[in-house]
Amino acid sequence: MVAYRILQLIPATGWEVELSFDDGCKQIHPLIAMALIERVDDHGDWYREVVGLYPQADGSCFGTVYDDTRVSGLTYRQQGENTPS
């Protein structure tokens, strides 16, 4: 799991994310927001980026792609249209 902190939330009405997993499964989640985050890599360097914030499958909390180590790819979509990830 990657260490990160959320700096700002941006509304994401009409957006969703499709997650691809190592085992070939896929999940689609509606986004509740886009999150400007700071994350740290394996060398201790911090980076800023924008990622989707979505409800976890069990409904217990919200998460980003960095909260699940099995994610191997993702695609953001706005109203069903693919966008660059």
N, C-alpha and C positions, 0 to 999 in steps of 0.2 A: 504494500500500500504506500502511496505517495503522501508525504506531509504537505498540506496546503492550508491557506487561510483565505476566506472570502473577504474581499475589500468592498465590493459594491454589487448590488443586484439590479439587473436591467429587465423590464418586462419582456416576456417572450410569447405574447398571444399568438396562437396559430402555429407555433413551432413544435417539432417533435424530434426525437433522436432515435435512430435505430442502432442498437449495440450488437456487434458480432462477437461471439465467444470462441475460445480455443477449441471447443468440442463441435463447432459448426452450427450451434444454435444461434438464433437471433431473437431480440426483444425490441419492441417499439414502445417508447415512453413519451407522453406529452410533457413538454417543458413547462415549468412554472416560472422560470426566469433564466436569463443568461447571467452568469456570475463572473465578474472580474476577480481573478484569484492570483495569489502569489504561491508558487510551489517550489520546493527544494529538490534538487536532483541528488544522485548518489555521491556527488563530489562536494555537496554542501552549497552549491550555487543556487541563488533564487532567480526565478523567472516569473513574469507576469503574462497571463493569457486569459482568454474568455472561454468558458466552458458552459454547457447546459446543466441546469439544476432540475432534477426530476424526482418524483416520488419513488422510493424503494419498492420492490415487488411485494414485500410483506406489509407495506403501509406504515412501517414504524417511524420512518424519518425521510429526509430528502438526501440526495447524493449526487455525485458527479462521476464521470468515467474513472476517476482515480480511486473511488471507493470499492472497486471490484477488480481484483488482480487477474481475473479470467478474461477480461475484455481485450480483444485483439484488433478491433476496428470499430469505427463509428461513422455514421452519416447523419448530418442535420438536414431536416426538411422543413420548408414553410408551406403549409397548406398542400402537402403531398408532393411538392417539387424538390428534387435533390439539390443540395447546395454543396460547394466544396467543403471538406472537413479539415 
